[in-house]
């Protein structure tokens, strides 16, 4: 667990200083089994990394993960109102079946203003289940 948390901290610190003019995101929402929150920091023109947290509706379990996403916007020729991405995550689950976890996710966003959008993400593995929520551009 210490190695996973150290890796997440290093990724966050590196991402704070990388590509500062690119967009940073705060994602909040609900999934079928609970709530999620995550930050994304750019480390390249099409790559973001950041921490994420997931919990069930009863707050009995908690997943802390480091996520990385690759954005296909340029490849698909999408306008700046849309994002489409896929990525992977690794983290630690605390609660009933605690332990290391990993997973993959795909998702997209539509921005209705310069600061706000709606996101939808679908995932598999032992960490990310996906969900629907809002995105704030930081």
C-alpha positions, 0 to 999 in steps of 0.5 A: 500500500505504501508503494501505491500511495507513493506512486500516486503522490509522485504522479501528482507532484510531477503533473502539477509542474508539467504543461501548466497551460493545458486544461486541468479537470475536477470530476465529481459524480455518482456510479451505480454503487456509490460516489466518485471524485477525481482530478486530472493533470496534463502531462502531455498534449493528449495525456492526463494523470491524477488521483481518484477516490470512489466509495459506496453509498454507505461509505463502508468502502473506499478506493484510492487510485492513480489514473492515467488517460489518453485523449483521442480528440485530435485523432477523431477531429473533435471540437473543443466541446468534446473529449473522448478518452481511455486509460488505466488505473491502479490503487488500493481498496479499503473496507470489506475486501481490501487490497491492491486493485487495478482497472481500465476505463473509457469515457467522454465529456461534453462541455456546455460552457468554458468551465463546466461539462457533463462526463460519463465513464465506464470501467472494469477491473477491481477499482473503477466502475464508471459513472455519470457526473460533472466536470469543472475545468480548473 
